[in-house]
Amino acid sequence: MPFIAVSLSKAFTQKQAWKAKQAFGRDIALLPGKDESKLMLKLEHTPCMFFRGNALCNGAYVDCRLFGTQPAEAKFAFASAVYQSLTEVFDIQSEDVFLSFSHFGDWGSAGGYKTCDM
């Protein structure tokens, strides 16, 4: 189950949230073995975001957590798609989007637990 937390520096509408859900559901499929049916997505408005000592008025931080590792080329394609989705849905330019990946060898969900060699 991938988990993606998106912190946005500006407020958003419920309509934008649904569009983002659809876009991230499409984007996650760029990673091998991942798809929307397993995706947990959290969108939040974080009004106090700063970058380089200044207020970040129209930006985002994307925290993507994954079970197991992913090839670099798949992460590159995913990151590019996320930048485009945030521009389309929230009018946030890619230079104001920051994205990180965390890979986990242990994961629990749906009442179960799994582990992998990383």
Backbone as a chain_set.jsonl record, in Angstrom:
{"seq": "MPFIAVSLSKAFTQKQAWKAKQAFGRDIALLPGKDESKLMLKLEHTPCMFFRGNALCNGAYVDCRLFGTQPAEAKFAFASAVYQSLTEVFDIQSEDVFLSFSHFGDWGSAGGYKTCDM", "coords": {"N": [[0.846, -1.183, 0.0], [0.863, 1.982, -1.057], [1.464, 5.13, 0.525], [0.628, 8.447, 0.343], [1.24, 11.654, 1.332], [0.203, 14.888, 1.014], [1.073, 18.128, 1.496], [-0.253, 21.239, 1.242], [0.278, 24.683, 0.602], [-1.783, 26.401, 0.329], [-5.334, 26.865, 0.647], [-7.816, 24.48, -0.43], [-10.478, 23.232, -2.526], [-13.242, 20.903, -2.132], [-13.852, 19.798, -4.568], [-11.41, 20.081, -5.934], [-9.912, 18.347, -4.338], [-11.038, 15.851, -4.981], [-10.365, 15.742, -7.69], [-7.607, 15.665, -7.426], [-7.333, 13.221, -6.109], [-8.095, 11.474, -8.154], [-6.072, 12.063, -10.024], [-3.671, 11.382, -8.626], [-4.213, 8.718, -8.244], [-4.013, 7.786, -10.842], [-1.344, 8.502, -11.35], [0.152, 6.941, -9.509], [0.176, 4.439, -10.588], [2.301, 4.394, -12.275], [4.398, 3.362, -10.941], [5.871, 0.222, -10.58], [3.756, -2.48, -9.714], [2.037, -0.975, -8.164], [-1.106, 0.614, -7.602], [-4.216, 2.496, -7.82], [-6.101, 1.156, -6.26], [-4.816, 0.352, -3.991], [-3.865, 2.596, -2.843], [-3.338, 5.026, -0.315], [-4.208, 8.249, 0.322], [-3.459, 11.423, 1.53], [-4.495, 14.676, 1.859], [-3.636, 17.886, 2.829], [-4.045, 21.178, 4.153], [-1.563, 23.354, 4.84], [-1.013, 26.17, 6.206], [1.238, 27.65, 7.014], [3.958, 27.557, 5.513], [7.355, 27.608, 4.75], [10.121, 28.508, 2.698], [13.487, 28.795, 1.905], [13.692, 30.879, 3.733], [11.492, 32.466, 3.277], [7.918, 33.003, 3.016], [6.068, 30.368, 1.626], [3.799, 30.674, -0.568], [2.311, 29.406, -2.543], [2.761, 26.493, -2.816], [3.888, 23.037, -2.458], [4.458, 20.063, -0.537], [5.29, 16.771, -1.051], [5.045, 13.667, 0.307], [5.973, 10.546, -0.236], [5.431, 7.29, 0.577], [6.547, 4.004, 0.451], [6.159, 0.447, 0.198], [8.824, -1.652, -0.034], [11.328, -1.367, -2.659], [11.75, 0.796, -5.543], [12.387, 1.142, -9.057], [14.674, 3.65, -10.229], [13.986, 4.979, -12.642], [11.213, 4.648, -12.758], [10.415, 6.077, -10.511], [11.227, 8.601, -11.318], [9.473, 9.044, -13.497], [7.039, 8.969, -12.103], [7.384, 11.175, -10.338], [7.506, 13.294, -12.209], [4.909, 13.132, -13.252], [3.425, 13.724, -10.951], [4.194, 16.399, -10.483], [3.026, 17.578, -12.738], [0.313, 16.954, -12.266], [-0.2, 18.423, -9.899], [0.119, 20.985, -10.879], [-1.994, 21.088, -12.753], [-4.302, 20.605, -11.152], [-4.117, 22.258, -8.822], [-2.835, 24.568, -9.595], [-0.11, 24.893, -8.994], [3.211, 25.483, -9.498], [5.893, 23.463, -10.787], [8.44, 24.112, -9.773], [7.904, 24.867, -7.227], [7.229, 22.647, -5.831], [7.998, 20.005, -3.701], [9.316, 16.828, -3.273], [9.531, 13.691, -1.692], [10.746, 10.347, -1.298], [10.18, 7.487, 0.647], [11.252, 4.304, 1.525], [10.091, 1.236, 2.705], [10.763, -1.788, 4.401], [9.073, -3.237, 5.897], [5.595, -3.565, 6.476], [2.311, -2.907, 7.486], [-1.12, -3.615, 6.982], [-4.683, -3.73, 6.469], [-5.221, -5.53, 8.529], [-3.086, -7.209, 8.439], [0.421, -8.127, 8.052], [3.475, -7.573, 6.381], [6.733, -8.321, 5.084], [9.862, -7.568, 3.493], [12.957, -8.239, 1.792], [15.216, -5.709, 1.468]], "CA": [[0.0, 0.0, 0.0], [1.565, 3.266, -0.99], [0.847, 6.229, 1.263], [1.099, 9.737, -0.137], [0.748, 12.804, 2.084], [0.467, 16.127, 0.283], [0.84, 19.354, 2.267], [-0.41, 22.375, 0.332], [0.371, 25.946, 1.333], [-3.01, 27.182, 0.15], [-6.568, 26.102, 0.832], [-8.335, 23.859, -1.643], [-11.893, 22.874, -2.473], [-13.548, 19.471, -2.183], [-13.761, 19.418, -5.989], [-9.986, 19.908, -6.215], [-9.47, 17.142, -3.636], [-11.455, 14.699, -5.782], [-9.535, 15.733, -8.899], [-6.282, 15.218, -6.996], [-7.447, 11.778, -5.847], [-8.075, 10.809, -9.455], [-4.764, 12.255, -10.641], [-2.685, 10.578, -7.92], [-4.552, 7.326, -8.544], [-3.423, 7.525, -12.161], [0.109, 8.65, -11.26], [0.785, 5.872, -8.728], [0.297, 3.262, -11.458], [3.598, 4.46, -12.958], [5.327, 2.58, -10.129], [5.547, -1.203, -10.727], [3.042, -3.143, -8.631], [1.21, -0.037, -7.395], [-2.273, 1.146, -8.302], [-5.12, 3.276, -6.976], [-6.864, 0.314, -5.339], [-4.038, 0.175, -2.773], [-3.336, 3.906, -2.469], [-3.901, 5.884, 0.725], [-3.817, 9.616, -0.012], [-3.849, 12.442, 2.517], [-4.303, 16.051, 1.414], [-3.842, 18.804, 3.943], [-3.669, 22.572, 3.985], [-0.595, 23.778, 5.845], [-0.893, 27.581, 5.834], [2.549, 28.228, 7.34], [5.072, 26.864, 4.881], [8.437, 28.53, 4.42], [11.219, 27.969, 1.912], [14.558, 29.783, 1.744], [13.452, 32.002, 4.633], [10.311, 33.226, 2.871], [6.656, 32.273, 2.979], [5.767, 29.642, 0.394], [2.368, 30.961, -0.675], [1.644, 28.519, -3.499], [3.665, 25.372, -2.981], [3.453, 21.756, -1.9], [5.417, 19.03, -0.186], [4.706, 15.457, -1.288], [5.754, 12.611, 1.019], [5.527, 9.275, -0.814], [5.969, 6.165, 1.341], [6.324, 2.792, -0.332], [6.645, -0.851, 0.653], [9.809, -2.136, -0.991], [12.029, -0.378, -3.47], [11.255, 1.051, -6.894], [13.462, 1.578, -9.956], [14.825, 5.102, -10.344], [13.251, 5.512, -13.803], [9.788, 4.683, -12.41], [10.234, 7.206, -9.591], [11.343, 9.813, -12.126], [8.201, 9.192, -14.233], [6.019, 9.309, -11.11], [7.61, 12.555, -9.891], [7.092, 14.181, -13.303], [3.442, 13.11, -13.31], [2.92, 14.442, -9.773], [4.371, 17.838, -10.744], [2.001, 17.969, -13.705], [-0.999, 16.876, -11.611], [-0.344, 19.547, -8.979], [-0.085, 22.18, -11.705], [-3.332, 21.031, -13.336], [-5.377, 20.627, -10.149], [-4.001, 23.335, -7.835], [-2.079, 25.672, -10.18], [1.17, 25.003, -8.309], [4.286, 25.248, -10.466], [6.789, 22.393, -10.352], [9.569, 24.625, -8.988], [7.429, 25.071, -5.859], [6.809, 21.349, -5.32], [9.102, 19.236, -3.158], [8.842, 15.453, -3.193], [10.477, 12.724, -1.142], [10.355, 8.937, -1.261], [10.682, 6.641, 1.735], [11.009, 2.897, 1.222], [9.998, 0.454, 3.924], [10.824, -3.234, 4.237], [7.995, -3.791, 6.719], [4.37, -2.805, 6.255], [1.097, -3.543, 7.977], [-2.381, -3.051, 6.498], [-5.82, -4.644, 6.347], [-5.136, -6.553, 9.553], [-1.959, -8.113, 8.2], [1.783, -7.614, 8.109], [4.365, -8.206, 5.414], [8.109, -7.87, 5.132], [10.633, -7.914, 2.301], [14.381, -7.916, 1.845], [15.46, -4.507, 0.655]], "C": [[0.884, 1.236, 0.0], [0.753, 4.271, -0.172], [1.464, 7.515, 0.758], [0.427, 10.825, 0.687], [1.174, 14.058, 1.334], [0.09, 17.298, 1.181], [0.841, 20.513, 1.278], [-0.385, 23.67, 1.127], [-0.841, 26.842, 1.136], [-4.222, 26.272, 0.304], [-7.036, 25.545, -0.512], [-9.779, 23.463, -1.427], [-12.059, 21.357, -2.472], [-13.458, 18.97, -3.619], [-12.295, 19.207, -6.387], [-9.448, 18.646, -5.545], [-9.837, 15.895, -4.435], [-10.647, 14.605, -7.071], [-8.126, 15.243, -8.569], [-6.282, 13.718, -6.733], [-7.381, 11.005, -7.152], [-6.692, 10.893, -10.095], [-3.702, 11.393, -9.963], [-2.954, 9.09, -8.102], [-3.983, 6.895, -9.882], [-1.898, 7.523, -12.059], [0.78, 7.469, -10.563], [0.99, 4.62, -9.566], [1.59, 3.287, -12.284], [4.681, 3.696, -12.194], [4.935, 1.105, -10.226], [4.879, -1.789, -9.485], [2.143, -2.247, -7.803], [0.022, 0.396, -8.249], [-3.208, 1.815, -7.298], [-5.854, 2.419, -5.949], [-6.129, 0.085, -4.015], [-3.547, 1.499, -2.196], [-4.094, 4.539, -1.303], [-3.331, 7.277, 0.478], [-4.342, 10.561, 1.057], [-3.507, 13.81, 1.934], [-4.553, 16.955, 2.603], [-3.376, 20.202, 3.569], [-2.776, 22.94, 5.151], [-0.284, 25.247, 5.575], [0.453, 28.223, 6.137], [3.653, 27.359, 6.773], [6.103, 27.921, 4.49], [9.486, 27.791, 3.601], [12.216, 29.084, 1.65], [14.312, 31.044, 2.571], [12.231, 32.836, 4.31], [9.068, 32.351, 2.913], [6.496, 31.61, 1.613], [4.256, 29.708, 0.219], [1.622, 30.005, -1.587], [2.571, 27.352, -3.81], [3.115, 24.118, -2.338], [4.658, 20.903, -1.539], [4.701, 17.692, -0.313], [5.6, 14.409, -0.636], [5.189, 11.281, 0.546], [6.219, 8.131, -0.092], [5.56, 4.868, 0.654], [6.849, 1.559, 0.386], [7.596, -1.371, -0.418], [10.427, -0.998, -1.782], [11.389, -0.257, -4.844], [12.43, 1.472, -7.769], [13.48, 3.099, -10.088], [14.02, 5.667, -11.5], [11.742, 5.574, -13.543], [9.508, 5.846, -11.462], [10.349, 8.532, -10.341], [10.034, 10.077, -12.877], [7.079, 9.596, -13.281], [6.156, 10.761, -10.671], [7.164, 13.546, -10.959], [5.574, 14.268, -13.404], [2.835, 13.871, -12.136], [3.053, 15.945, -9.969], [3.283, 18.336, -11.689], [0.609, 17.968, -13.069], [-1.223, 18.052, -10.673], [-0.526, 20.869, -9.733], [-1.51, 22.216, -12.24], [-4.434, 21.229, -12.298], [-5.321, 21.866, -9.264], [-3.272, 24.578, -8.347], [-0.794, 25.963, -9.403], [2.257, 24.62, -9.31], [5.297, 24.25, -9.906], [7.976, 22.889, -9.526], [9.193, 24.901, -7.529], [6.867, 23.789, -5.236], [8.057, 20.581, -4.889], [8.582, 17.841, -2.859], [9.928, 14.574, -2.585], [9.865, 11.327, -1.206], [10.959, 8.307, -0.021], [10.293, 5.217, 1.381], [11.07, 2.101, 2.519], [10.039, -1.034, 3.601], [9.777, -3.964, 5.048], [6.759, -2.931, 6.543], [3.202, -3.593, 6.818], [-0.12, -2.842, 7.402], [-3.432, -4.153, 6.448], [-5.723, -5.813, 7.331], [-3.961, -7.513, 9.39], [-0.619, -7.386, 8.282], [2.595, -8.331, 7.043], [5.754, -7.573, 5.525], [8.816, -8.288, 3.845], [12.099, -7.607, 2.54], [14.608, -6.733, 0.93], [16.903, -4.431, 0.234]], "O": [[1.584, 1.496, 0.979], [-0.478, 4.257, -0.183], [2.686, 7.66, 0.745], [-0.8, 10.912, 0.736], [2.356, 14.261, 1.056], [-1.066, 17.441, 1.577], [1.821, 20.736, 0.567], [-0.967, 23.745, 2.21], [-0.915, 27.924, 1.717], [-4.133, 25.059, 0.111], [-6.699, 26.065, -1.575], [-10.249, 23.368, -0.293], [-11.12, 20.622, -2.777], [-13.034, 17.839, -3.857], [-11.98, 18.255, -7.1], [-8.615, 17.949, -6.124], [-9.025, 14.976, -4.551], [-10.286, 13.509, -7.498], [-7.527, 14.495, -9.341], [-5.333, 13.023, -7.097], [-6.686, 9.993, -7.244], [-6.197, 9.908, -10.645], [-2.912, 10.741, -10.645], [-2.021, 8.288, -8.113], [-3.523, 5.764, -10.032], [-1.237, 6.645, -12.615], [1.857, 7.039, -10.976], [1.884, 3.823, -9.281], [1.93, 2.292, -12.924], [5.75, 3.416, -12.735], [3.778, 0.765, -9.978], [5.358, -1.623, -8.364], [1.542, -2.708, -6.833], [0.135, 0.526, -9.468], [-3.016, 1.713, -6.086], [-6.195, 2.909, -4.873], [-6.741, -0.327, -3.029], [-2.88, 1.511, -1.161], [-5.324, 4.584, -1.298], [-2.114, 7.457, 0.43], [-5.511, 10.507, 1.437], [-2.362, 14.065, 1.56], [-5.555, 16.814, 3.303], [-2.447, 20.383, 2.782], [-3.181, 22.85, 6.31], [0.619, 25.547, 4.794], [0.773, 29.26, 5.557], [4.217, 26.521, 7.476], [5.762, 28.983, 3.969], [9.709, 26.596, 3.792], [11.844, 30.179, 1.228], [14.68, 32.144, 2.159], [11.957, 33.819, 4.999], [9.15, 31.124, 2.854], [6.758, 32.222, 0.578], [3.521, 28.899, 0.786], [0.418, 29.811, -1.422], [3.098, 27.236, -4.917], [2.031, 24.12, -1.754], [5.725, 21.004, -2.145], [3.626, 17.504, 0.256], [6.773, 14.279, -0.986], [4.06, 10.924, 0.885], [7.443, 8.009, -0.138], [4.393, 4.66, 0.322], [7.855, 1.618, 1.092], [7.211, -1.513, -1.579], [10.092, 0.172, -1.596], [10.591, -1.101, -5.251], [13.372, 2.094, -7.277], [12.435, 3.749, -10.062], [13.422, 6.734, -11.361], [11.067, 6.465, -14.058], [8.487, 6.522, -11.589], [9.635, 9.484, -10.026], [9.544, 11.206, -12.891], [6.264, 10.459, -13.607], [5.17, 11.497, -10.632], [6.508, 14.539, -10.642], [5.02, 15.346, -13.616], [1.843, 14.582, -12.302], [2.126, 16.692, -9.656], [2.69, 19.391, -11.463], [-0.183, 18.879, -13.307], [-2.313, 18.623, -10.647], [-1.24, 21.76, -9.274], [-2.166, 23.257, -12.19], [-5.398, 21.952, -12.551], [-6.357, 22.467, -8.98], [-3.11, 25.544, -7.601], [-0.436, 27.12, -9.181], [2.209, 23.539, -9.899], [5.528, 24.199, -8.698], [8.47, 22.161, -8.665], [10.067, 25.141, -6.696], [6.132, 23.834, -4.249], [9.045, 20.517, -5.621], [7.52, 17.69, -2.256], [11.104, 14.701, -2.927], [8.647, 11.154, -1.173], [12.114, 8.565, 0.32], [9.157, 4.949, 0.988], [11.985, 2.27, 3.325], [9.419, -1.483, 2.637], [9.608, -5.175, 4.906], [6.857, -1.706, 6.469], [3.121, -4.809, 6.641], [-0.157, -1.613, 7.338], [-3.115, -5.341, 6.392], [-6.094, -6.941, 7.008], [-3.854, -8.504, 10.112], [-0.556, -6.186, 8.549], [2.434, -9.531, 6.822], [5.912, -6.447, 5.996], [8.412, -9.248, 3.19], [12.435, -6.797, 3.403], [14.234, -6.757, -0.242], [17.296, -3.489, -0.455]]}, "num_chains": 1, "name": "protein.A"}
